[in-house]
Amino acid sequence: MCSIEPAYPFGYGLSCTDFRMDTESVQAGEGRVTLKGRVTNTGERFSGREVVQVYYSAPEGRLEKPWQELRAMI
């Protein structure tokens, strides 16, 4: 198993493997954005899983909006 003792239990510690995320394409249209990418486990010893998070920034209107918002988790 992993020889690293996590600082916090239940998944908040250090991972035992590494990942590379590559963006393959981004297409933006009226009201829709399509992203394609590839996640590769670059670790040499352990398999693992990674969650891809997609954030966006919306233009300000009459109401104040946050700088970034989480839009999708894949």
PDB file of N, H, CA, C and O in Angstrom:
ATOM      1  N   MET A   1       0.846  -1.190   0.000  1.00  0.00           N
ATOM      2  CA  MET A   1       0.000   0.000   0.000  1.00  0.00           C
ATOM      3  C   MET A   1       0.883   1.241   0.000  1.00  0.00           C
ATOM      4  O   MET A   1       2.104   1.175  -0.135  1.00  0.00           O
ATOM      5  N   CYS A   2       0.221   2.351   0.154  1.00  0.00           N
ATOM      6  H   CYS A   2      -0.772   2.405   0.264  1.00  0.00           H
ATOM      7  CA  CYS A   2       0.893   3.651   0.116  1.00  0.00           C
ATOM      8  C   CYS A   2       1.717   3.852   1.391  1.00  0.00           C
ATOM      9  O   CYS A   2       1.233   3.585   2.491  1.00  0.00           O
ATOM     10  N   SER A   3       2.937   4.311   1.247  1.00  0.00           N
ATOM     11  H   SER A   3       3.331   4.527   0.354  1.00  0.00           H
ATOM     12  CA  SER A   3       3.803   4.521   2.408  1.00  0.00           C
ATOM     13  C   SER A   3       3.681   5.937   2.973  1.00  0.00           C
ATOM     14  O   SER A   3       4.383   6.285   3.922  1.00  0.00           O
ATOM     15  N   ILE A   4       2.800   6.750   2.402  1.00  0.00           N
ATOM     16  H   ILE A   4       2.230   6.467   1.631  1.00  0.00           H
ATOM     17  CA  ILE A   4       2.614   8.129   2.862  1.00  0.00           C
ATOM     18  C   ILE A   4       1.456   8.175   3.853  1.00  0.00           C
ATOM     19  O   ILE A   4       0.355   7.722   3.539  1.00  0.00           O
ATOM     20  N   GLU A   5       1.687   8.709   5.026  1.00  0.00           N
ATOM     21  H   GLU A   5       2.581   9.078   5.281  1.00  0.00           H
ATOM     22  CA  GLU A   5       0.643   8.856   6.025  1.00  0.00           C
ATOM     23  C   GLU A   5      -0.095  10.172   5.755  1.00  0.00           C
ATOM     24  O   GLU A   5       0.526  11.232   5.826  1.00  0.00           O
ATOM     25  N   PRO A   6      -1.399  10.143   5.449  1.00  0.00           N
ATOM     26  CA  PRO A   6      -2.114  11.374   5.134  1.00  0.00           C
ATOM     27  C   PRO A   6      -2.258  12.276   6.353  1.00  0.00           C
ATOM     28  O   PRO A   6      -2.336  11.801   7.486  1.00  0.00           O
ATOM     29  N   ALA A   7      -2.293  13.596   6.105  1.00  0.00           N
ATOM     30  H   ALA A   7      -2.230  13.982   5.185  1.00  0.00           H
ATOM     31  CA  ALA A   7      -2.478  14.565   7.176  1.00  0.00           C
ATOM     32  C   ALA A   7      -3.912  14.524   7.707  1.00  0.00           C
ATOM     33  O   ALA A   7      -4.144  14.762   8.893  1.00  0.00           O
ATOM     34  N   TYR A   8      -4.873  14.223   6.829  1.00  0.00           N
ATOM     35  H   TYR A   8      -4.684  14.030   5.866  1.00  0.00           H
ATOM     36  CA  TYR A   8      -6.283  14.147   7.207  1.00  0.00           C
ATOM     37  C   TYR A   8      -6.858  12.847   6.654  1.00  0.00           C
ATOM     38  O   TYR A   8      -6.613  12.522   5.492  1.00  0.00           O
ATOM     39  N   PRO A   9      -7.612  12.097   7.448  1.00  0.00           N
ATOM     40  CA  PRO A   9      -8.196  10.843   6.964  1.00  0.00           C
ATOM     41  C   PRO A   9      -9.338  11.077   5.976  1.00  0.00           C
ATOM     42  O   PRO A   9      -9.734  12.219   5.744  1.00  0.00           O
ATOM     43  N   PHE A  10      -9.856  10.023   5.407  1.00  0.00           N
ATOM     44  H   PHE A  10      -9.534   9.096   5.596  1.00  0.00           H
ATOM     45  CA  PHE A  10     -11.014  10.031   4.526  1.00  0.00           C
ATOM     46  C   PHE A  10     -10.749  10.752   3.209  1.00  0.00           C
ATOM     47  O   PHE A  10     -11.608  11.487   2.722  1.00  0.00           O
ATOM     48  N   GLY A  11      -9.571  10.549   2.631  1.00  0.00           N
ATOM     49  H   GLY A  11      -8.873   9.952   3.026  1.00  0.00           H
ATOM     50  CA  GLY A  11      -9.326  11.059   1.290  1.00  0.00           C
ATOM     51  C   GLY A  11      -8.737  12.444   1.194  1.00  0.00           C
ATOM     52  O   GLY A  11      -8.556  12.937   0.081  1.00  0.00           O
ATOM     53  N   TYR A  12      -8.429  13.096   2.289  1.00  0.00           N
ATOM     54  H   TYR A  12      -8.575  12.695   3.193  1.00  0.00           H
ATOM     55  CA  TYR A  12      -7.874  14.447   2.214  1.00  0.00           C
ATOM     56  C   TYR A  12      -6.359  14.477   2.303  1.00  0.00           C
ATOM     57  O   TYR A  12      -5.769  15.554   2.389  1.00  0.00           O
ATOM     58  N   GLY A  13      -5.731  13.339   2.285  1.00  0.00           N
ATOM     59  H   GLY A  13      -6.210  12.464   2.215  1.00  0.00           H
ATOM     60  CA  GLY A  13      -4.275  13.280   2.377  1.00  0.00           C
ATOM     61  C   GLY A  13      -3.626  13.334   1.004  1.00  0.00           C
ATOM     62  O   GLY A  13      -4.272  13.703   0.023  1.00  0.00           O
ATOM     63  N   LEU A  14      -2.370  12.973   0.931  1.00  0.00           N
ATOM     64  H   LEU A  14      -1.845  12.673   1.728  1.00  0.00           H
ATOM     65  CA  LEU A  14      -1.641  12.969  -0.325  1.00  0.00           C
ATOM     66  C   LEU A  14      -2.007  11.741  -1.146  1.00  0.00           C
ATOM     67  O   LEU A  14      -2.297  10.680  -0.593  1.00  0.00           O
ATOM     68  N   SER A  15      -1.992  11.886  -2.442  1.00  0.00           N
ATOM     69  H   SER A  15      -1.756  12.748  -2.891  1.00  0.00           H
ATOM     70  CA  SER A  15      -2.318  10.768  -3.323  1.00  0.00           C
ATOM     71  C   SER A  15      -1.088   9.898  -3.520  1.00  0.00           C
ATOM     72  O   SER A  15       0.043  10.363  -3.374  1.00  0.00           O
ATOM     73  N   CYS A  16      -1.314   8.630  -3.853  1.00  0.00           N
ATOM     74  H   CYS A  16      -2.232   8.252  -3.971  1.00  0.00           H
ATOM     75  CA  CYS A  16      -0.215   7.700  -4.085  1.00  0.00           C
ATOM     76  C   CYS A  16       0.161   7.618  -5.560  1.00  0.00           C
ATOM     77  O   CYS A  16       1.049   6.845  -5.920  1.00  0.00           O
ATOM     78  N   THR A  17      -0.491   8.393  -6.419  1.00  0.00           N
ATOM     79  H   THR A  17      -1.212   9.021  -6.126  1.00  0.00           H
ATOM     80  CA  THR A  17      -0.177   8.397  -7.847  1.00  0.00           C
ATOM     81  C   THR A  17      -0.341   9.806  -8.388  1.00  0.00           C
ATOM     82  O   THR A  17      -0.869  10.678  -7.698  1.00  0.00           O
ATOM     83  N   ASP A  18       0.101  10.035  -9.597  1.00  0.00           N
ATOM     84  H   ASP A  18       0.530   9.327 -10.157  1.00  0.00           H
ATOM     85  CA  ASP A  18       0.023  11.346 -10.236  1.00  0.00           C
ATOM     86  C   ASP A  18      -0.767  11.248 -11.533  1.00  0.00           C
ATOM     87  O   ASP A  18      -0.844  10.185 -12.150  1.00  0.00           O
ATOM     88  N   PHE A  19      -1.350  12.366 -11.934  1.00  0.00           N
ATOM     89  H   PHE A  19      -1.287  13.229 -11.433  1.00  0.00           H
ATOM     90  CA  PHE A  19      -2.143  12.412 -13.152  1.00  0.00           C
ATOM     91  C   PHE A  19      -1.705  13.581 -14.021  1.00  0.00           C
ATOM     92  O   PHE A  19      -1.216  14.596 -13.525  1.00  0.00           O
ATOM     93  N   ARG A  20      -1.889  13.419 -15.327  1.00  0.00           N
ATOM     94  H   ARG A  20      -2.286  12.595 -15.730  1.00  0.00           H
ATOM     95  CA  ARG A  20      -1.685  14.516 -16.282  1.00  0.00           C
ATOM     96  C   ARG A  20      -3.032  14.773 -16.954  1.00  0.00           C
ATOM     97  O   ARG A  20      -3.703  13.836 -17.386  1.00  0.00           O
ATOM     98  N   MET A  21      -3.429  16.058 -17.044  1.00  0.00           N
ATOM     99  H   MET A  21      -2.883  16.819 -16.694  1.00  0.00           H
ATOM    100  CA  MET A  21      -4.670  16.434 -17.724  1.00  0.00           C
ATOM    101  C   MET A  21      -4.319  17.262 -18.950  1.00  0.00           C
ATOM    102  O   MET A  21      -3.621  18.272 -18.856  1.00  0.00           O
ATOM    103  N   ASP A  22      -4.815  16.816 -20.107  1.00  0.00           N
ATOM    104  H   ASP A  22      -5.382  15.995 -20.183  1.00  0.00           H
ATOM    105  CA  ASP A  22      -4.570  17.513 -21.364  1.00  0.00           C
ATOM    106  C   ASP A  22      -5.894  17.944 -21.969  1.00  0.00           C
ATOM    107  O   ASP A  22      -6.847  17.166 -22.012  1.00  0.00           O
ATOM    108  N   THR A  23      -5.953  19.193 -22.438  1.00  0.00           N
ATOM    109  H   THR A  23      -5.179  19.826 -22.402  1.00  0.00           H
ATOM    110  CA  THR A  23      -7.125  19.701 -23.143  1.00  0.00           C
ATOM    111  C   THR A  23      -6.965  19.377 -24.617  1.00  0.00           C
ATOM    112  O   THR A  23      -5.987  19.789 -25.243  1.00  0.00           O
ATOM    113  N   GLU A  24      -7.921  18.640 -25.179  1.00  0.00           N
ATOM    114  H   GLU A  24      -8.715  18.306 -24.671  1.00  0.00           H
ATOM    115  CA  GLU A  24      -7.863  18.279 -26.596  1.00  0.00           C
ATOM    116  C   GLU A  24      -8.587  19.298 -27.463  1.00  0.00           C
ATOM    117  O   GLU A  24      -8.107  19.627 -28.548  1.00  0.00           O
ATOM    118  N   SER A  25      -9.743  19.809 -27.007  1.00  0.00           N
ATOM    119  H   SER A  25     -10.133  19.542 -26.125  1.00  0.00           H
ATOM    120  CA  SER A  25     -10.453  20.835 -27.775  1.00  0.00           C
ATOM    121  C   SER A  25     -11.433  21.572 -26.889  1.00  0.00           C
ATOM    122  O   SER A  25     -11.906  21.042 -25.883  1.00  0.00           O
ATOM    123  N   VAL A  26     -11.736  22.816 -27.280  1.00  0.00           N
ATOM    124  H   VAL A  26     -11.351  23.246 -28.097  1.00  0.00           H
ATOM    125  CA  VAL A  26     -12.748  23.640 -26.623  1.00  0.00           C
ATOM    126  C   VAL A  26     -13.562  24.294 -27.731  1.00  0.00           C
ATOM    127  O   VAL A  26     -13.002  24.945 -28.613  1.00  0.00           O
ATOM    128  N   GLN A  27     -14.875  24.126 -27.691  1.00  0.00           N
ATOM    129  H   GLN A  27     -15.330  23.598 -26.974  1.00  0.00           H
ATOM    130  CA  GLN A  27     -15.759  24.751 -28.660  1.00  0.00           C
ATOM    131  C   GLN A  27     -16.810  25.542 -27.900  1.00  0.00           C
ATOM    132  O   GLN A  27     -17.452  25.017 -26.990  1.00  0.00           O
ATOM    133  N   ALA A  28     -16.988  26.810 -28.275  1.00  0.00           N
ATOM    134  H   ALA A  28     -16.466  27.236 -29.014  1.00  0.00           H
ATOM    135  CA  ALA A  28     -17.972  27.667 -27.621  1.00  0.00           C
ATOM    136  C   ALA A  28     -18.983  28.143 -28.648  1.00  0.00           C
ATOM    137  O   ALA A  28     -18.623  28.615 -29.727  1.00  0.00           O
ATOM    138  N   GLY A  29     -20.242  28.013 -28.298  1.00  0.00           N
ATOM    139  H   GLY A  29     -20.534  27.630 -27.422  1.00  0.00           H
ATOM    140  CA  GLY A  29     -21.331  28.490 -29.138  1.00  0.00           C
ATOM    141  C   GLY A  29     -22.323  29.258 -28.294  1.00  0.00           C
ATOM    142  O   GLY A  29     -22.061  29.550 -27.128  1.00  0.00           O
ATOM    143  N   GLU A  30     -23.444  29.583 -28.869  1.00  0.00           N
ATOM    144  H   GLU A  30     -23.658  29.346 -29.817  1.00  0.00           H
ATOM    145  CA  GLU A  30     -24.480  30.335 -28.169  1.00  0.00           C
ATOM    146  C   GLU A  30     -25.037  29.515 -27.002  1.00  0.00           C
ATOM    147  O   GLU A  30     -25.801  28.573 -27.214  1.00  0.00           O
ATOM    148  N   GLY A  31     -24.662  29.866 -25.791  1.00  0.00           N
ATOM    149  H   GLY A  31     -24.041  30.631 -25.619  1.00  0.00           H
ATOM    150  CA  GLY A  31     -25.177  29.197 -24.601  1.00  0.00           C
ATOM    151  C   GLY A  31     -24.614  27.819 -24.323  1.00  0.00           C
ATOM    152  O   GLY A  31     -25.133  27.110 -23.462  1.00  0.00           O
ATOM    153  N   ARG A  32     -23.567  27.419 -25.028  1.00  0.00           N
ATOM    154  H   ARG A  32     -23.145  27.995 -25.728  1.00  0.00           H
ATOM    155  CA  ARG A  32     -23.027  26.066 -24.831  1.00  0.00           C
ATOM    156  C   ARG A  32     -21.513  26.062 -25.052  1.00  0.00           C
ATOM    157  O   ARG A  32     -21.012  26.679 -25.992  1.00  0.00           O
ATOM    158  N   VAL A  33     -20.798  25.362 -24.180  1.00  0.00           N
ATOM    159  H   VAL A  33     -21.205  24.860 -23.417  1.00  0.00           H
ATOM    160  CA  VAL A  33     -19.358  25.167 -24.325  1.00  0.00           C
ATOM    161  C   VAL A  33     -19.098  23.669 -24.231  1.00  0.00           C
ATOM    162  O   VAL A  33     -19.589  23.004 -23.319  1.00  0.00           O
ATOM    163  N   THR A  34     -18.323  23.139 -25.180  1.00  0.00           N
ATOM    164  H   THR A  34     -17.924  23.680 -25.921  1.00  0.00           H
ATOM    165  CA  THR A  34     -17.991  21.723 -25.193  1.00  0.00           C
ATOM    166  C   THR A  34     -16.491  21.570 -25.006  1.00  0.00           C
ATOM    167  O   THR A  34     -15.701  22.170 -25.734  1.00  0.00           O
ATOM    168  N   LEU A  35     -16.104  20.763 -24.024  1.00  0.00           N
ATOM    169  H   LEU A  35     -16.746  20.276 -23.432  1.00  0.00           H
ATOM    170  CA  LEU A  35     -14.696  20.516 -23.729  1.00  0.00           C
ATOM    171  C   LEU A  35     -14.397  19.043 -23.948  1.00  0.00           C
ATOM    172  O   LEU A  35     -15.191  18.175 -23.586  1.00  0.00           O
ATOM    173  N   LYS A  36     -13.245  18.771 -24.543  1.00  0.00           N
ATOM    174  H   LYS A  36     -12.600  19.476 -24.837  1.00  0.00           H
ATOM    175  CA  LYS A  36     -12.771  17.388 -24.654  1.00  0.00           C
ATOM    176  C   LYS A  36     -11.358  17.351 -24.094  1.00  0.00           C
ATOM    177  O   LYS A  36     -10.533  18.212 -24.397  1.00  0.00           O
ATOM    178  N   GLY A  37     -11.096  16.355 -23.284  1.00  0.00           N
ATOM    179  H   GLY A  37     -11.767  15.655 -23.038  1.00  0.00           H
ATOM    180  CA  GLY A  37      -9.787  16.247 -22.678  1.00  0.00           C
ATOM    181  C   GLY A  37      -9.435  14.808 -22.377  1.00  0.00           C
ATOM    182  O   GLY A  37     -10.235  13.891 -22.563  1.00  0.00           O
ATOM    183  N   ARG A  38      -8.212  14.640 -21.908  1.00  0.00           N
ATOM    184  H   ARG A  38      -7.562  15.384 -21.758  1.00  0.00           H
ATOM    185  CA  ARG A  38      -7.714  13.303 -21.582  1.00  0.00           C
ATOM    186  C   ARG A  38      -7.011  13.375 -20.232  1.00  0.00           C
ATOM    187  O   ARG A  38      -6.204  14.270 -19.982  1.00  0.00           O
ATOM    188  N   VAL A  39      -7.337  12.410 -19.362  1.00  0.00           N
ATOM    189  H   VAL A  39      -7.993  11.683 -19.565  1.00  0.00           H
ATOM    190  CA  VAL A  39      -6.688  12.278 -18.059  1.00  0.00           C
ATOM    191  C   VAL A  39      -5.860  11.000 -18.097  1.00  0.00           C
ATOM    192  O   VAL A  39      -6.379   9.924 -18.394  1.00  0.00           O
ATOM    193  N   THR A  40      -4.568  11.124 -17.793  1.00  0.00           N
ATOM    194  H   THR A  40      -4.146  11.998 -17.552  1.00  0.00           H
ATOM    195  CA  THR A  40      -3.659   9.987 -17.852  1.00  0.00           C
ATOM    196  C   THR A  40      -3.006   9.784 -16.498  1.00  0.00           C
ATOM    197  O   THR A  40      -2.485  10.730 -15.908  1.00  0.00           O
ATOM    198  N   ASN A  41      -3.031   8.555 -16.005  1.00  0.00           N
ATOM    199  H   ASN A  41      -3.454   7.786 -16.484  1.00  0.00           H
ATOM    200  CA  ASN A  41      -2.330   8.215 -14.774  1.00  0.00           C
ATOM    201  C   ASN A  41      -0.843   8.096 -15.121  1.00  0.00           C
ATOM    202  O   ASN A  41      -0.446   7.191 -15.855  1.00  0.00           O
ATOM    203  N   THR A  42      -0.034   8.996 -14.599  1.00  0.00           N
ATOM    204  H   THR A  42      -0.357   9.731 -14.003  1.00  0.00           H
ATOM    205  CA  THR A  42       1.407   8.982 -14.881  1.00  0.00           C
ATOM    206  C   THR A  42       2.209   8.316 -13.774  1.00  0.00           C
ATOM    207  O   THR A  42       3.434   8.227 -13.857  1.00  0.00           O
ATOM    208  N   GLY A  43       1.518   7.847 -12.737  1.00  0.00           N
ATOM    209  H   GLY A  43       0.523   7.919 -12.670  1.00  0.00           H
ATOM    210  CA  GLY A  43       2.205   7.147 -11.654  1.00  0.00           C
ATOM    211  C   GLY A  43       2.747   5.811 -12.126  1.00  0.00           C
ATOM    212  O   GLY A  43       2.198   5.202 -13.044  1.00  0.00           O
ATOM    213  N   GLU A  44       3.803   5.363 -11.512  1.00  0.00           N
ATOM    214  H   GLU A  44       4.249   5.857 -10.766  1.00  0.00           H
ATOM    215  CA  GLU A  44       4.466   4.131 -11.938  1.00  0.00           C
ATOM    216  C   GLU A  44       4.036   2.904 -11.134  1.00  0.00           C
ATOM    217  O   GLU A  44       4.229   1.777 -11.588  1.00  0.00           O
ATOM    218  N   ARG A  45       3.454   3.106  -9.940  1.00  0.00           N
ATOM    219  H   ARG A  45       3.297   4.022  -9.571  1.00  0.00           H
ATOM    220  CA  ARG A  45       3.178   1.955  -9.080  1.00  0.00           C
ATOM    221  C   ARG A  45       1.706   1.685  -8.823  1.00  0.00           C
ATOM    222  O   ARG A  45       1.320   0.530  -8.649  1.00  0.00           O
ATOM    223  N   PHE A  46       0.872   2.723  -8.794  1.00  0.00           N
ATOM    224  H   PHE A  46       1.186   3.662  -8.935  1.00  0.00           H
ATOM    225  CA  PHE A  46      -0.503   2.548  -8.338  1.00  0.00           C
ATOM    226  C   PHE A  46      -1.500   3.047  -9.376  1.00  0.00           C
ATOM    227  O   PHE A  46      -1.240   4.011 -10.095  1.00  0.00           O
ATOM    228  N   SER A  47      -2.645   2.374  -9.439  1.00  0.00           N
ATOM    229  H   SER A  47      -2.857   1.591  -8.855  1.00  0.00           H
ATOM    230  CA  SER A  47      -3.750   2.889 -10.242  1.00  0.00           C
ATOM    231  C   SER A  47      -4.494   3.909  -9.387  1.00  0.00           C
ATOM    232  O   SER A  47      -4.269   3.998  -8.179  1.00  0.00           O
ATOM    233  N   GLY A  48      -5.362   4.661 -10.006  1.00  0.00           N
ATOM    234  H   GLY A  48      -5.544   4.589 -10.986  1.00  0.00           H
ATOM    235  CA  GLY A  48      -6.113   5.658  -9.252  1.00  0.00           C
ATOM    236  C   GLY A  48      -7.191   6.275 -10.103  1.00  0.00           C
ATOM    237  O   GLY A  48      -7.343   5.939 -11.278  1.00  0.00           O
ATOM    238  N   ARG A  49      -7.937   7.177  -9.507  1.00  0.00           N
ATOM    239  H   ARG A  49      -7.813   7.449  -8.553  1.00  0.00           H
ATOM    240  CA  ARG A  49      -9.000   7.900 -10.190  1.00  0.00           C
ATOM    241  C   ARG A  49      -8.825   9.384  -9.911  1.00  0.00           C
ATOM    242  O   ARG A  49      -8.326   9.784  -8.859  1.00  0.00           O
ATOM    243  N   GLU A  50      -9.244  10.184 -10.869  1.00  0.00           N
ATOM    244  H   GLU A  50      -9.650   9.860 -11.723  1.00  0.00           H
ATOM    245  CA  GLU A  50      -9.163  11.632 -10.727  1.00  0.00           C
ATOM    246  C   GLU A  50     -10.486  12.248 -11.160  1.00  0.00           C
ATOM    247  O   GLU A  50     -11.102  11.778 -12.116  1.00  0.00           O
ATOM    248  N   VAL A  51     -10.922  13.277 -10.480  1.00  0.00           N
ATOM    249  H   VAL A  51     -10.422  13.658  -9.703  1.00  0.00           H
ATOM    250  CA  VAL A  51     -12.136  14.010 -10.832  1.00  0.00           C
ATOM    251  C   VAL A  51     -11.724  15.275 -11.574  1.00  0.00           C
ATOM    252  O   VAL A  51     -10.880  16.035 -11.100  1.00  0.00           O
ATOM    253  N   VAL A  52     -12.325  15.495 -12.740  1.00  0.00           N
ATOM    254  H   VAL A  52     -13.011  14.878 -13.125  1.00  0.00           H
ATOM    255  CA  VAL A  52     -12.075  16.706 -13.521  1.00  0.00           C
ATOM    256  C   VAL A  52     -13.148  17.717 -13.143  1.00  0.00           C
ATOM    257  O   VAL A  52     -14.340  17.413 -13.190  1.00  0.00           O
ATOM    258  N   GLN A  53     -12.726  18.911 -12.770  1.00  0.00           N
ATOM    259  H   GLN A  53     -11.758  19.158 -12.732  1.00  0.00           H
ATOM    260  CA  GLN A  53     -13.662  19.980 -12.405  1.00  0.00           C
ATOM    261  C   GLN A  53     -13.586  21.078 -13.452  1.00  0.00           C
ATOM    262  O   GLN A  53     -12.497  21.488 -13.853  1.00  0.00           O
ATOM    263  N   VAL A  54     -14.759  21.561 -13.898  1.00  0.00           N
ATOM    264  H   VAL A  54     -15.643  21.228 -13.571  1.00  0.00           H
ATOM    265  CA  VAL A  54     -14.837  22.613 -14.906  1.00  0.00           C
ATOM    266  C   VAL A  54     -15.429  23.855 -14.245  1.00  0.00           C
ATOM    267  O   VAL A  54     -16.523  23.809 -13.682  1.00  0.00           O
ATOM    268  N   TYR A  55     -14.695  24.965 -14.321  1.00  0.00           N
ATOM    269  H   TYR A  55     -13.806  25.002 -14.779  1.00  0.00           H
ATOM    270  CA  TYR A  55     -15.130  26.244 -13.756  1.00  0.00           C
ATOM    271  C   TYR A  55     -15.353  27.242 -14.878  1.00  0.00           C
ATOM    272  O   TYR A  55     -14.735  27.138 -15.937  1.00  0.00           O
ATOM    273  N   TYR A  56     -16.234  28.210 -14.652  1.00  0.00           N
ATOM    274  H   TYR A  56     -16.737  28.294 -13.792  1.00  0.00           H
ATOM    275  CA  TYR A  56     -16.438  29.268 -15.632  1.00  0.00           C
ATOM    276  C   TYR A  56     -16.594  30.604 -14.915  1.00  0.00           C
ATOM    277  O   TYR A  56     -16.914  30.665 -13.728  1.00  0.00           O
ATOM    278  N   SER A  57     -16.358  31.677 -15.676  1.00  0.00           N
ATOM    279  H   SER A  57     -16.098  31.628 -16.641  1.00  0.00           H
ATOM    280  CA  SER A  57     -16.572  33.041 -15.200  1.00  0.00           C
ATOM    281  C   SER A  57     -17.623  33.680 -16.091  1.00  0.00           C
ATOM    282  O   SER A  57     -17.440  33.755 -17.306  1.00  0.00           O
ATOM    283  N   ALA A  58     -18.717  34.141 -15.506  1.00  0.00           N
ATOM    284  H   ALA A  58     -18.865  34.080 -14.519  1.00  0.00           H
ATOM    285  CA  ALA A  58     -19.793  34.772 -16.264  1.00  0.00           C
ATOM    286  C   ALA A  58     -19.617  36.288 -16.235  1.00  0.00           C
ATOM    287  O   ALA A  58     -19.103  36.834 -15.259  1.00  0.00           O
ATOM    288  N   PRO A  59     -20.041  36.969 -17.300  1.00  0.00           N
ATOM    289  CA  PRO A  59     -19.935  38.433 -17.298  1.00  0.00           C
ATOM    290  C   PRO A  59     -20.872  39.040 -16.259  1.00  0.00           C
ATOM    291  O   PRO A  59     -21.942  38.502 -15.976  1.00  0.00           O
ATOM    292  N   GLU A  60     -20.454  40.160 -15.702  1.00  0.00           N
ATOM    293  H   GLU A  60     -19.585  40.598 -15.931  1.00  0.00           H
ATOM    294  CA  GLU A  60     -21.285  40.852 -14.716  1.00  0.00           C
ATOM    295  C   GLU A  60     -22.494  41.470 -15.416  1.00  0.00           C
ATOM    296  O   GLU A  60     -22.381  42.001 -16.520  1.00  0.00           O
ATOM    297  N   GLY A  61     -23.629  41.394 -14.771  1.00  0.00           N
ATOM    298  H   GLY A  61     -23.721  40.962 -13.873  1.00  0.00           H
ATOM    299  CA  GLY A  61     -24.851  42.046 -15.247  1.00  0.00           C
ATOM    300  C   GLY A  61     -25.309  43.021 -14.189  1.00  0.00           C
ATOM    301  O   GLY A  61     -24.500  43.731 -13.591  1.00  0.00           O
ATOM    302  N   ARG A  62     -26.588  43.053 -13.963  1.00  0.00           N
ATOM    303  H   ARG A  62     -27.245  42.476 -14.448  1.00  0.00           H
ATOM    304  CA  ARG A  62     -27.121  43.919 -12.904  1.00  0.00           C
ATOM    305  C   ARG A  62     -26.763  43.407 -11.515  1.00  0.00           C
ATOM    306  O   ARG A  62     -26.584  44.182 -10.576  1.00  0.00           O
ATOM    307  N   LEU A  63     -26.662  42.075 -11.405  1.00  0.00           N
ATOM    308  H   LEU A  63     -26.807  41.446 -12.168  1.00  0.00           H
ATOM    309  CA  LEU A  63     -26.313  41.473 -10.126  1.00  0.00           C
ATOM    310  C   LEU A  63     -24.846  41.074 -10.105  1.00  0.00           C
ATOM    311  O   LEU A  63     -24.284  40.664 -11.120  1.00  0.00           O
ATOM    312  N   GLU A  64     -24.241  41.201  -8.943  1.00  0.00           N
ATOM    313  H   GLU A  64     -24.698  41.534  -8.118  1.00  0.00           H
ATOM    314  CA  GLU A  64     -22.850  40.786  -8.774  1.00  0.00           C
ATOM    315  C   GLU A  64     -22.757  39.264  -8.857  1.00  0.00           C
ATOM    316  O   GLU A  64     -23.616  38.557  -8.331  1.00  0.00           O
ATOM    317  N   LYS A  65     -21.719  38.766  -9.513  1.00  0.00           N
ATOM    318  H   LYS A  65     -21.021  39.341  -9.940  1.00  0.00           H
ATOM    319  CA  LYS A  65     -21.525  37.327  -9.667  1.00  0.00           C
ATOM    320  C   LYS A  65     -20.146  36.943  -9.138  1.00  0.00           C
ATOM    321  O   LYS A  65     -19.235  37.770  -9.133  1.00  0.00           O
ATOM    322  N   PRO A  66     -19.986  35.706  -8.696  1.00  0.00           N
ATOM    323  CA  PRO A  66     -18.657  35.279  -8.248  1.00  0.00           C
ATOM    324  C   PRO A  66     -17.671  35.251  -9.406  1.00  0.00           C
ATOM    325  O   PRO A  66     -18.064  35.120 -10.565  1.00  0.00           O
ATOM    326  N   TRP A  67     -16.396  35.376  -9.086  1.00  0.00           N
ATOM    327  H   TRP A  67     -16.076  35.483  -8.144  1.00  0.00           H
ATOM    328  CA  TRP A  67     -15.344  35.371 -10.108  1.00  0.00           C
ATOM    329  C   TRP A  67     -15.348  34.067 -10.882  1.00  0.00           C
ATOM    330  O   TRP A  67     -15.234  34.085 -12.107  1.00  0.00           O
ATOM    331  N   GLN A  68     -15.476  32.939 -10.204  1.00  0.00           N
ATOM    332  H   GLN A  68     -15.569  32.924  -9.208  1.00  0.00           H
ATOM    333  CA  GLN A  68     -15.556  31.626 -10.850  1.00  0.00           C
ATOM    334  C   GLN A  68     -16.608  30.786 -10.151  1.00  0.00           C
ATOM    335  O   GLN A  68     -16.826  30.889  -8.944  1.00  0.00           O
ATOM    336  N   GLU A  69     -17.263  29.934 -10.970  1.00  0.00           N
ATOM    337  H   GLU A  69     -17.086  29.850 -11.951  1.00  0.00           H
ATOM    338  CA  GLU A  69     -18.236  28.990 -10.419  1.00  0.00           C
ATOM    339  C   GLU A  69     -17.949  27.607 -10.965  1.00  0.00           C
ATOM    340  O   GLU A  69     -17.562  27.450 -12.123  1.00  0.00           O
ATOM    341  N   LEU A  70     -18.143  26.604 -10.119  1.00  0.00           N
ATOM    342  H   LEU A  70     -18.457  26.731  -9.179  1.00  0.00           H
ATOM    343  CA  LEU A  70     -18.005  25.214 -10.539  1.00  0.00           C
ATOM    344  C   LEU A  70     -19.202  24.870 -11.409  1.00  0.00           C
ATOM    345  O   LEU A  70     -20.343  25.005 -10.969  1.00  0.00           O
ATOM    346  N   ARG A  71     -18.959  24.429 -12.632  1.00  0.00           N
ATOM    347  H   ARG A  71     -18.032  24.320 -12.989  1.00  0.00           H
ATOM    348  CA  ARG A  71     -20.043  24.105 -13.562  1.00  0.00           C
ATOM    349  C   ARG A  71     -20.250  22.609 -13.723  1.00  0.00           C
ATOM    350  O   ARG A  71     -21.384  22.155 -13.870  1.00  0.00           O
ATOM    351  N   ALA A  72     -19.174  21.838 -13.699  1.00  0.00           N
ATOM    352  H   ALA A  72     -18.252  22.207 -13.580  1.00  0.00           H
ATOM    353  CA  ALA A  72     -19.309  20.392 -13.906  1.00  0.00           C
ATOM    354  C   ALA A  72     -18.179  19.663 -13.211  1.00  0.00           C
ATOM    355  O   ALA A  72     -17.073  20.181 -13.056  1.00  0.00           O
ATOM    356  N   MET A  73     -18.492  18.434 -12.792  1.00  0.00           N
ATOM    357  H   MET A  73     -19.391  18.013 -12.917  1.00  0.00           H
ATOM    358  CA  MET A  73     -17.485  17.511 -12.256  1.00  0.00           C
ATOM    359  C   MET A  73     -17.685  16.206 -13.014  1.00  0.00           C
ATOM    360  O   MET A  73     -18.782  15.649 -13.041  1.00  0.00           O
ATOM    361  N   ILE A  74     -16.630  15.737 -13.616  1.00  0.00           N
ATOM    362  H   ILE A  74     -15.738  16.190 -13.593  1.00  0.00           H
ATOM    363  CA  ILE A  74     -16.716  14.549 -14.447  1.00  0.00           C
ATOM    364  C   ILE A  74     -15.833  13.462 -13.857  1.00  0.00           C
ATOM    365  O   ILE A  74     -15.756  12.363 -14.406  1.00  0.00           O
TER     366      ILE A  74
END
